[in-house]
């Protein structure tokens, strides 16, 4: 799945919490792809899981340094931010700081580690009510 298509799907599913797509060209570098009243969401995707279980997951477009900084600053200021990952039809939702710690590069997590770190996972496109339950503030 391409991140653009993923963003479009998520915006539609999250309309009940005011979701809209953020056009990053006019925003601060690192601003997530979707804005909602419960926090921004960065979309990441790749077509397949690594063949070997111990191989770290690599993304088509890794979290950039600017995206990592955004998520860290947002968290430090007391905000909630998210990263939604789609790999081969599996959807994984991470709190922003967990995503910073486990996604990308040589230090990235394996499939098992990503599933463990995610706050919610689906083996299909999640339903609106499932997403809202996962994102709802405590």
Phi, psi and omega in degrees: 000141178273145182302324180299317179291322178298315179301315180300315179297314182295320178301316180296315181293330185259016178307324180300341177246031171070028183295140171211152180286137178262127177273103190293342179298330182258008183246174175297138179305136179095353179298131181299165187286334185229137173253137174222166177290344179258014177118154180285156181230126173267136179257133176223144182209156169206159189282332183209155175286154175300149181292324181262139185294334181268001181278128176298144179287132173246143183256156176300320177226100183296164171300124179283165177300321179295321178293320177298315179298315178304310182298320180292316180294319180299315179296315181298327180280357178097005180272164176251134178221158188225158169231126176254126182246135175236119176229116175052041178087352174270133179249128180232129180253128180239145165292150186308313183291327176294321179295318178302320184286330191243344185265130165099149174067193181295337181268004181293161182278160174280174178304311181298319180293323178294316179297324180291322183280337182291145177275343176204146178221151177218144177262023178199174176299126181292155176273157181308311183296329177291317178296316180298321178297321180287326184269341186305131177299147181288000000 
